[in-house]
Amino acid sequence: VQLVDSGGGTVQPGGSLRLSCTISGSVISVVSMGWYRQVPGQERELVANLRLGYSPEYADFVKGRFTISRPGNRATAYLQMNNLKTEDTAVYYCIGQTGPRAYWGQGTQVTVSS
């Protein structure tokens, strides 16, 4: 299983971006997908997670602004980010889990700046 992150970029405060994470390999084995983010000098933190058959999980700082989904054949997950704030600036990493094993994407930079 490999994950490919895409969709980052630079946006002004209040703007929107959509991140994508595409699975290469066994789609059916990836039971959970989500995103973490990291800024230099800080630990990686959970942003959102979606486990098959369960409601999405969001960090408090993105509730009401970000939406995670994994539609159709479930090969790609999306993170729709609305009303972005400067403090959302970070590298965003996709994570996919197959039971006890986790796989990471390469990360994509999101910069929110006026």
N, CA, C and O atoms as a GROMACS GRO file, in nm:
protein
  456
    1VAL      N    1   0.084  -0.119   0.000
    1VAL     CA    2   0.000   0.000   0.000
    1VAL      C    3   0.088   0.124   0.000
    1VAL      O    4   0.181   0.136   0.080
    2GLN      N    5   0.058   0.216  -0.092
    2GLN     CA    6   0.124   0.347  -0.093
    2GLN      C    7   0.018   0.455  -0.100
    2GLN      O    8  -0.088   0.435  -0.159
    3LEU      N    9   0.047   0.570  -0.039
    3LEU     CA   10  -0.046   0.681  -0.039
    3LEU      C   11   0.018   0.801  -0.106
    3LEU      O   12   0.136   0.829  -0.084
    4VAL      N   13  -0.057   0.872  -0.188
    4VAL     CA   14  -0.006   0.990  -0.257
    4VAL      C   15  -0.091   1.110  -0.217
    4VAL      O   16  -0.211   1.116  -0.244
    5ASP      N   17  -0.025   1.206  -0.151
    5ASP     CA   18  -0.088   1.332  -0.111
    5ASP      C   19  -0.085   1.431  -0.225
    5ASP      O   20   0.011   1.437  -0.301
    6SER      N   21  -0.193   1.510  -0.237
    6SER     CA   22  -0.192   1.620  -0.332
    6SER      C   23  -0.294   1.726  -0.290
    6SER      O   24  -0.376   1.702  -0.202
    7GLY      N   25  -0.286   1.844  -0.354
    7GLY     CA   26  -0.387   1.946  -0.333
    7GLY      C   27  -0.347   2.064  -0.247
    7GLY      O   28  -0.426   2.157  -0.228
    8GLY      N   29  -0.225   2.063  -0.195
    8GLY     CA   30  -0.183   2.176  -0.114
    8GLY      C   31  -0.159   2.300  -0.198
    8GLY      O   32  -0.169   2.296  -0.320
    9GLY      N   33  -0.127   2.409  -0.130
    9GLY     CA   34  -0.100   2.534  -0.200
    9GLY      C   35  -0.105   2.652  -0.107
    9GLY      O   36  -0.105   2.636   0.016
   10THR      N   37  -0.110   2.769  -0.164
   10THR     CA   38  -0.117   2.894  -0.088
   10THR      C   39  -0.252   2.960  -0.110
   10THR      O   40  -0.299   2.972  -0.223
   11VAL      N   41  -0.313   3.003   0.000
   11VAL     CA   42  -0.445   3.064  -0.008
   11VAL      C   43  -0.452   3.176   0.094
   11VAL      O   44  -0.380   3.175   0.194
   12GLN      N   45  -0.539   3.272   0.071
   12GLN     CA   46  -0.559   3.381   0.166
   12GLN      C   47  -0.649   3.335   0.280
   12GLN      O   48  -0.726   3.241   0.263
   13PRO      N   49  -0.640   3.400   0.394
   13PRO     CA   50  -0.731   3.367   0.504
   13PRO      C   51  -0.877   3.376   0.458
   13PRO      O   52  -0.916   3.468   0.386
   14GLY      N   53  -0.956   3.277   0.501
   14GLY     CA   54  -1.094   3.269   0.459
   14GLY      C   55  -1.115   3.186   0.334
   14GLY      O   56  -1.229   3.156   0.297
   15GLY      N   57  -1.006   3.150   0.268
   15GLY     CA   58  -1.015   3.071   0.146
   15GLY      C   59  -1.032   2.923   0.171
   15GLY      O   60  -1.044   2.878   0.285
   16SER      N   61  -1.034   2.847   0.062
   16SER     CA   62  -1.056   2.702   0.068
   16SER      C   63  -0.953   2.626  -0.014
   16SER      O   64  -0.899   2.677  -0.112
   17LEU      N   65  -0.927   2.504   0.029
   17LEU     CA   66  -0.845   2.409  -0.045
   17LEU      C   67  -0.904   2.271  -0.026
   17LEU      O   68  -0.972   2.245   0.074
   18ARG      N   69  -0.878   2.183  -0.121
   18ARG     CA   70  -0.918   2.043  -0.104
   18ARG      C   71  -0.796   1.955  -0.122
   18ARG      O   72  -0.731   1.958  -0.227
   19LEU      N   73  -0.765   1.878  -0.020
   19LEU     CA   74  -0.656   1.781  -0.026
   19LEU      C   75  -0.710   1.646  -0.071
   19LEU      O   76  -0.824   1.610  -0.041
   20SER      N   77  -0.627   1.574  -0.143
   20SER     CA   78  -0.661   1.438  -0.186
   20SER      C   79  -0.554   1.341  -0.139
   20SER      O   80  -0.437   1.377  -0.124
   21CYS      N   81  -0.595   1.219  -0.117
   21CYS     CA   82  -0.502   1.112  -0.080
   21CYS      C   83  -0.546   0.988  -0.155
   21CYS      O   84  -0.655   0.935  -0.130
   22THR      N   85  -0.464   0.940  -0.245
   22THR     CA   86  -0.499   0.828  -0.330
   22THR      C   87  -0.418   0.705  -0.292
   22THR      O   88  -0.296   0.711  -0.273
   23ILE      N   89  -0.487   0.593  -0.282
   23ILE     CA   90  -0.424   0.466  -0.246
   23ILE      C   91  -0.373   0.397  -0.371
   23ILE      O   92  -0.443   0.387  -0.471
   24SER      N   93  -0.249   0.350  -0.362
   24SER     CA   94  -0.193   0.264  -0.466
   24SER      C   95  -0.170   0.128  -0.401
   24SER      O   96  -0.088   0.115  -0.310
   25GLY      N   97  -0.244   0.027  -0.450
   25GLY     CA   98  -0.234  -0.104  -0.388
   25GLY      C   99  -0.370  -0.153  -0.345
   25GLY      O  100  -0.471  -0.126  -0.411
   26SER      N  101  -0.374  -0.223  -0.234
   26SER     CA  102  -0.497  -0.286  -0.186
   26SER      C  103  -0.589  -0.185  -0.120
   26SER      O  104  -0.572  -0.151  -0.002
   27VAL      N  105  -0.688  -0.136  -0.197
   27VAL     CA  106  -0.781  -0.037  -0.143
   27VAL      C  107  -0.864  -0.097  -0.031
   27VAL      O  108  -0.887  -0.033   0.071
   28ILE      N  109  -0.910  -0.220  -0.050
   28ILE     CA  110  -1.003  -0.279   0.044
   28ILE      C  111  -0.942  -0.302   0.181
   28ILE      O  112  -1.014  -0.310   0.281
   29SER      N  113  -0.809  -0.311   0.186
   29SER     CA  114  -0.744  -0.337   0.314
   29SER      C  115  -0.729  -0.212   0.400
   29SER      O  116  -0.702  -0.221   0.519
   30VAL      N  117  -0.746  -0.094   0.340
   30VAL     CA  118  -0.729   0.031   0.413
   30VAL      C  119  -0.862   0.067   0.479
   30VAL      O  120  -0.952   0.120   0.414
   31VAL      N  121  -0.874   0.038   0.607
   31VAL     CA  122  -1.001   0.054   0.676
   31VAL      C  123  -1.019   0.193   0.736
   31VAL      O  124  -1.130   0.229   0.776
   32SER      N  125  -0.912   0.270   0.741
   32SER     CA  126  -0.919   0.403   0.801
   32SER      C  127  -0.826   0.496   0.724
   32SER      O  128  -0.715   0.458   0.689
   33MET      N  129  -0.873   0.618   0.698
   33MET     CA  130  -0.788   0.718   0.634
   33MET      C  131  -0.808   0.852   0.704
   33MET      O  132  -0.915   0.882   0.757
   34GLY      N  133  -0.702   0.930   0.703
   34GLY     CA  134  -0.712   1.060   0.770
   34GLY      C  135  -0.595   1.148   0.735
   34GLY      O  136  -0.512   1.116   0.650
   35TRP      N  137  -0.588   1.262   0.804
   35TRP     CA  138  -0.479   1.355   0.787
   35TRP      C  139  -0.425   1.402   0.922
   35TRP      O  140  -0.500   1.424   1.018
   36TYR      N  141  -0.294   1.415   0.927
   36TYR     CA  142  -0.225   1.483   1.035
   36TYR      C  143  -0.157   1.605   0.973
   36TYR      O  144  -0.142   1.615   0.852
   37ARG      N  145  -0.118   1.697   1.060
   37ARG     CA  146  -0.041   1.811   1.012
   37ARG      C  147   0.074   1.840   1.108
   37ARG      O  148   0.070   1.803   1.225
   38GLN      N  149   0.175   1.907   1.055
   38GLN     CA  150   0.294   1.935   1.135
   38GLN      C  151   0.357   2.066   1.092
   38GLN      O  152   0.370   2.095   0.973
   39VAL      N  153   0.394   2.146   1.192
   39VAL     CA  154   0.472   2.267   1.168
   39VAL      C  155   0.611   2.245   1.226
   39VAL      O  156   0.626   2.166   1.319
   40PRO      N  157   0.712   2.313   1.174
   40PRO     CA  158   0.849   2.292   1.223
   40PRO      C  159   0.860   2.313   1.373
   40PRO      O  160   0.811   2.411   1.428
   41GLY      N  161   0.927   2.217   1.438
   41GLY     CA  162   0.949   2.227   1.581
   41GLY      C  163   0.835   2.176   1.666
   41GLY      O  164   0.843   2.178   1.789
   42GLN      N  165   0.728   2.130   1.602
   42GLN     CA  166   0.614   2.079   1.677
   42GLN      C  167   0.583   1.936   1.636
   42GLN      O  168   0.625   1.889   1.530
   43GLU      N  169   0.510   1.867   1.722
   43GLU     CA  170   0.472   1.729   1.692
   43GLU      C  171   0.360   1.726   1.588
   43GLU      O  172   0.283   1.821   1.572
   44ARG      N  173   0.354   1.615   1.519
   44ARG     CA  174   0.246   1.594   1.423
   44ARG      C  175   0.115   1.578   1.501
   44ARG      O  176   0.111   1.508   1.602
   45GLU      N  177   0.008   1.644   1.452
   45GLU     CA  178  -0.120   1.638   1.523
   45GLU      C  179  -0.232   1.593   1.430
   45GLU      O  180  -0.231   1.622   1.311
   46LEU      N  181  -0.328   1.522   1.488
   46LEU     CA  182  -0.442   1.473   1.412
   46LEU      C  183  -0.530   1.589   1.368
   46LEU      O  184  -0.561   1.678   1.447
   47VAL      N  185  -0.572   1.586   1.241
   47VAL     CA  186  -0.666   1.684   1.188
   47VAL      C  187  -0.804   1.620   1.173
   47VAL      O  188  -0.903   1.672   1.224
   48ALA      N  189  -0.810   1.508   1.102
   48ALA     CA  190  -0.937   1.440   1.079
   48ALA      C  191  -0.909   1.295   1.046
   48ALA      O  192  -0.803   1.261   0.994
   49ASN      N  193  -1.006   1.209   1.077
   49ASN     CA  194  -0.991   1.066   1.048
   49ASN      C  195  -1.127   1.008   1.015
   49ASN      O  196  -1.228   1.047   1.074
   50LEU      N  197  -1.128   0.914   0.922
   50LEU     CA  198  -1.252   0.849   0.882
   50LEU      C  199  -1.230   0.700   0.876
   50LEU      O  200  -1.151   0.650   0.796
   51ARG      N  201  -1.300   0.630   0.964
   51ARG     CA  202  -1.291   0.484   0.968
   51ARG      C  203  -1.420   0.428   0.910
   51ARG      O  204  -1.529   0.475   0.942
   52LEU      N  205  -1.408   0.328   0.825
   52LEU     CA  206  -1.524   0.269   0.760
   52LEU      C  207  -1.627   0.225   0.862
   52LEU      O  208  -1.595   0.152   0.957
   53GLY      N  209  -1.753   0.268   0.843
   53GLY     CA  210  -1.861   0.230   0.932
   53GLY      C  211  -1.877   0.319   1.054
   53GLY      O  212  -1.964   0.295   1.137
   54TYR      N  213  -1.793   0.422   1.065
   54TYR     CA  214  -1.797   0.511   1.181
   54TYR      C  215  -1.813   0.655   1.136
   54TYR      O  216  -1.788   0.688   1.020
   55SER      N  217  -1.854   0.741   1.226
   55SER     CA  218  -1.863   0.883   1.197
   55SER      C  219  -1.723   0.943   1.190
   55SER      O  220  -1.631   0.893   1.255
   56PRO      N  221  -1.705   1.049   1.112
   56PRO     CA  222  -1.574   1.113   1.103
   56PRO      C  223  -1.531   1.169   1.238
   56PRO      O  224  -1.613   1.205   1.322
   57GLU      N  225  -1.401   1.176   1.256
   57GLU     CA  226  -1.342   1.233   1.378
   57GLU      C  227  -1.263   1.357   1.337
   57GLU      O  228  -1.184   1.354   1.243
   58TYR      N  229  -1.285   1.467   1.410
   58TYR     CA  230  -1.216   1.594   1.380
   58TYR      C  231  -1.150   1.651   1.504
   58TYR      O  232  -1.200   1.637   1.616
   59ALA      N  233  -1.036   1.715   1.482
   59ALA     CA  234  -0.976   1.793   1.590
   59ALA      C  235  -1.065   1.914   1.618
   59ALA      O  236  -1.129   1.966   1.527
   60ASP      N  237  -1.068   1.957   1.741
   60ASP     CA  238  -1.153   2.071   1.778
   60ASP      C  239  -1.123   2.194   1.694
   60ASP      O  240  -1.215   2.270   1.661
   61PHE      N  241  -0.997   2.215   1.658
   61PHE     CA  242  -0.960   2.339   1.588
   61PHE      C  243  -1.004   2.341   1.442
   61PHE      O  244  -0.988   2.443   1.375
   62VAL      N  245  -1.061   2.231   1.390
   62VAL     CA  246  -1.110   2.231   1.251
   62VAL      C  247  -1.258   2.200   1.241
   62VAL      O  248  -1.314   2.204   1.132
   63LYS      N  249  -1.322   2.170   1.352
   63LYS     CA  250  -1.465   2.136   1.349
   63LYS      C  251  -1.545   2.251   1.290
   63LYS      O  252  -1.528   2.367   1.326
   64GLY      N  253  -1.635   2.215   1.198
   64GLY     CA  254  -1.718   2.314   1.133
   64GLY      C  255  -1.653   2.379   1.013
   64GLY      O  256  -1.719   2.452   0.938
   65ARG      N  257  -1.523   2.354   0.991
   65ARG     CA  258  -1.452   2.414   0.878
   65ARG      C  259  -1.401   2.310   0.778
   65ARG      O  260  -1.400   2.334   0.658
   66PHE      N  261  -1.359   2.194   0.828
   66PHE     CA  262  -1.302   2.088   0.745
   66PHE      C  263  -1.400   1.971   0.737
   66PHE      O  264  -1.473   1.942   0.832
   67THR      N  265  -1.400   1.903   0.621
   67THR     CA  266  -1.483   1.786   0.601
   67THR      C  267  -1.402   1.676   0.533
   67THR      O  268  -1.341   1.699   0.429
   68ILE      N  269  -1.402   1.558   0.593
   68ILE     CA  270  -1.332   1.444   0.535
   68ILE      C  271  -1.433   1.351   0.470
   68ILE      O  272  -1.543   1.332   0.521
   69SER      N  273  -1.393   1.294   0.355
   69SER     CA  274  -1.481   1.201   0.286
   69SER      C  275  -1.398   1.098   0.211
   69SER      O  276  -1.279   1.117   0.187
   70ARG      N  277  -1.464   0.989   0.177
   70ARG     CA  278  -1.398   0.882   0.102
   70ARG      C  279  -1.506   0.816   0.016
   70ARG      O  280  -1.553   0.707   0.048
   71PRO      N  281  -1.544   0.881  -0.090
   71PRO     CA  282  -1.660   0.836  -0.168
   71PRO      C  283  -1.628   0.726  -0.268
   71PRO      O  284  -1.512   0.688  -0.288
   72GLY      N  285  -1.734   0.677  -0.332
   72GLY     CA  286  -1.723   0.585  -0.443
   72GLY      C  287  -1.648   0.457  -0.411
   72GLY      O  288  -1.683   0.388  -0.315
   73ASN      N  289  -1.546   0.423  -0.489
   73ASN     CA  290  -1.472   0.298  -0.471
   73ASN      C  291  -1.370   0.306  -0.358
   73ASN      O  292  -1.295   0.212  -0.334
   74ARG      N  293  -1.367   0.419  -0.291
   74ARG     CA  294  -1.285   0.439  -0.168
   74ARG      C  295  -1.135   0.438  -0.196
   74ARG      O  296  -1.056   0.418  -0.104
   75ALA      N  297  -1.094   0.458  -0.321
   75ALA     CA  298  -0.951   0.462  -0.351
   75ALA      C  299  -0.890   0.597  -0.315
   75ALA      O  300  -0.768   0.608  -0.298
   76THR      N  301  -0.974   0.700  -0.303
   76THR     CA  302  -0.926   0.834  -0.272
   76THR      C  303  -1.007   0.893  -0.158
   76THR      O  304  -1.130   0.882  -0.154
   77ALA      N  305  -0.936   0.956  -0.066
   77ALA     CA  306  -1.001   1.032   0.040
   77ALA      C  307  -0.976   1.180   0.015
   77ALA      O  308  -0.876   1.219  -0.046
   78TYR      N  309  -1.070   1.262   0.064
   78TYR     CA  310  -1.060   1.406   0.044
   78TYR      C  311  -1.073   1.478   0.178
   78TYR      O  312  -1.144   1.434   0.268
   79LEU      N  313  -1.003   1.589   0.187
   79LEU     CA  314  -1.018   1.678   0.302
   79LEU      C  315  -1.052   1.816   0.246
   79LEU      O  316  -0.965   1.886   0.196
   80GLN      N  317  -1.178   1.853   0.256
   80GLN     CA  318  -1.223   1.985   0.213
   80GLN      C  319  -1.200   2.081   0.328
   80GLN      O  320  -1.253   2.063   0.438
   81MET      N  321  -1.119   2.184   0.302
   81MET     CA  322  -1.082   2.281   0.406
   81MET      C  323  -1.139   2.417   0.369
   81MET      O  324  -1.098   2.478   0.270
   82ASN      N  325  -1.231   2.465   0.448
   82ASN     CA  326  -1.294   2.595   0.425
   82ASN      C  327  -1.259   2.692   0.537
   82ASN      O  328  -1.215   2.651   0.645
   83ASN      N  329  -1.277   2.821   0.509
   83ASN     CA  330  -1.250   2.925   0.609
   83ASN      C  331  -1.112   2.906   0.672
   83ASN      O  332  -1.098   2.906   0.794
   84LEU      N  333  -1.013   2.891   0.587
   84LEU     CA  334  -0.878   2.865   0.636
   84LEU      C  335  -0.822   2.984   0.712
   84LEU      O  336  -0.850   3.099   0.680
   85LYS      N  337  -0.743   2.953   0.815
   85LYS     CA  338  -0.683   3.054   0.899
   85LYS      C  339  -0.530   3.045   0.888
   85LYS      O  340  -0.476   2.943   0.847
   86THR      N  341  -0.462   3.152   0.925
   86THR     CA  342  -0.316   3.152   0.915
   86THR      C  343  -0.256   3.039   0.998
   86THR      O  344  -0.153   2.982   0.962
   87GLU      N  345  -0.321   3.007   1.111
   87GLU     CA  346  -0.269   2.901   1.196
   87GLU      C  347  -0.288   2.761   1.138
   87GLU      O  348  -0.240   2.663   1.195
   88ASP      N  349  -0.358   2.750   1.025
   88ASP     CA  350  -0.370   2.621   0.957
   88ASP      C  351  -0.248   2.592   0.870
   88ASP      O  352  -0.236   2.482   0.814
   89THR      N  353  -0.157   2.687   0.857
   89THR     CA  354  -0.036   2.666   0.779
   89THR      C  355   0.046   2.551   0.837
   89THR      O  356   0.081   2.553   0.955
   90ALA      N  357   0.076   2.452   0.754
   90ALA     CA  358   0.148   2.333   0.799
   90ALA      C  359   0.170   2.242   0.680
   90ALA      O  360   0.118   2.266   0.571
   91VAL      N  361   0.248   2.136   0.701
   91VAL     CA  362   0.253   2.026   0.606
   91VAL      C  363   0.148   1.924   0.650
   91VAL      O  364   0.145   1.882   0.765
   92TYR      N  365   0.064   1.887   0.559
   92TYR     CA  366  -0.045   1.793   0.587
   92TYR      C  367  -0.007   1.656   0.531
   92TYR      O  368   0.030   1.642   0.414
   93TYR      N  369  -0.017   1.555   0.616
   93TYR     CA  370   0.018   1.419   0.581
   93TYR      C  371  -0.105   1.329   0.586
   93TYR      O  372  -0.178   1.325   0.685
   94CYS      N  373  -0.126   1.257   0.478
   94CYS     CA  374  -0.232   1.157   0.476
   94CYS      C  375  -0.184   1.031   0.546
   94CYS      O  376  -0.066   0.996   0.538
   95ILE      N  377  -0.275   0.964   0.616
   95ILE     CA  378  -0.244   0.836   0.680
   95ILE      C  379  -0.353   0.737   0.644
   95ILE      O  380  -0.472   0.770   0.642
   96GLY      N  381  -0.311   0.615   0.616
   96GLY     CA  382  -0.405   0.506   0.591
   96GLY      C  383  -0.368   0.389   0.679
   96GLY      O  384  -0.250   0.357   0.696
   97GLN      N  385  -0.468   0.324   0.735
   97GLN     CA  386  -0.440   0.214   0.827
   97GLN      C  387  -0.508   0.086   0.781
   97GLN      O  388  -0.624   0.085   0.741
   98THR      N  389  -0.432  -0.022   0.789
   98THR     CA  390  -0.484  -0.155   0.761
   98THR      C  391  -0.470  -0.236   0.889
   98THR      O  392  -0.370  -0.304   0.909
   99GLY      N  393  -0.569  -0.227   0.976
   99GLY     CA  394  -0.554  -0.294   1.105
   99GLY      C  395  -0.444  -0.227   1.184
   99GLY      O  396  -0.450  -0.106   1.208
  100PRO      N  397  -0.342  -0.302   1.226
  100PRO     CA  398  -0.239  -0.242   1.312
  100PRO      C  399  -0.131  -0.164   1.239
  100PRO      O  400  -0.050  -0.098   1.303
  101ARG      N  401  -0.128  -0.169   1.106
  101ARG     CA  402  -0.020  -0.106   1.032
  101ARG      C  403  -0.069   0.026   0.972
  101ARG      O  404  -0.180   0.036   0.920
  102ALA      N  405   0.019   0.128   0.979
  102ALA     CA  406  -0.013   0.260   0.925
  102ALA      C  407   0.081   0.294   0.811
  102ALA      O  408   0.200   0.263   0.814
  103TYR      N  409   0.025   0.361   0.709
  103TYR     CA  410   0.103   0.406   0.595
  103TYR      C  411   0.085   0.558   0.584
  103TYR      O  412  -0.023   0.611   0.612
  104TRP      N  413   0.192   0.627   0.544
  104TRP     CA  414   0.189   0.772   0.534
  104TRP      C  415   0.212   0.819   0.391
  104TRP      O  416   0.289   0.759   0.316
  105GLY      N  417   0.143   0.927   0.354
  105GLY     CA  418   0.174   0.995   0.231
  105GLY      C  419   0.299   1.080   0.247
  105GLY      O  420   0.356   1.089   0.356
  106GLN      N  421   0.341   1.142   0.138
  106GLN     CA  422   0.465   1.219   0.140
  106GLN      C  423   0.447   1.358   0.199
  106GLN      O  424   0.545   1.427   0.228
  107GLY      N  425   0.323   1.400   0.215
  107GLY     CA  426   0.294   1.532   0.271
  107GLY      C  427   0.275   1.637   0.164
  107GLY      O  428   0.334   1.629   0.056
  108THR      N  429   0.192   1.734   0.196
  108THR     CA  430   0.168   1.846   0.104
  108THR      C  431   0.160   1.975   0.186
  108THR      O  432   0.097   1.979   0.292
  109GLN      N  433   0.224   2.080   0.136
  109GLN     CA  434   0.230   2.206   0.210
  109GLN      C  435   0.103   2.287   0.190
  109GLN      O  436   0.058   2.306   0.077
  110VAL      N  437   0.047   2.334   0.299
  110VAL     CA  438  -0.066   2.428   0.297
  110VAL      C  439  -0.019   2.556   0.364
  110VAL      O  440   0.024   2.555   0.479
  111THR      N  441  -0.027   2.665   0.292
  111THR     CA  442   0.013   2.796   0.344
  111THR      C  443  -0.105   2.891   0.335
  111THR      O  444  -0.162   2.912   0.228
  112VAL      N  445  -0.140   2.950   0.449
  112VAL     CA  446  -0.250   3.046   0.454
  112VAL      C  447  -0.189   3.180   0.491
  112VAL      O  448  -0.140   3.200   0.602
  113SER      N  449  -0.192   3.272   0.396
  113SER     CA  450  -0.124   3.400   0.416
  113SER      C  451  -0.189   3.508   0.332
  113SER      O  452  -0.235   3.485   0.220
  114SER      N  453  -0.192   3.628   0.388
  114SER     CA  454  -0.245   3.741   0.314
  114SER      C  455  -0.133   3.812   0.239
  114SER      O  456  -0.158   3.911   0.170
   0.00000   0.00000   0.00000
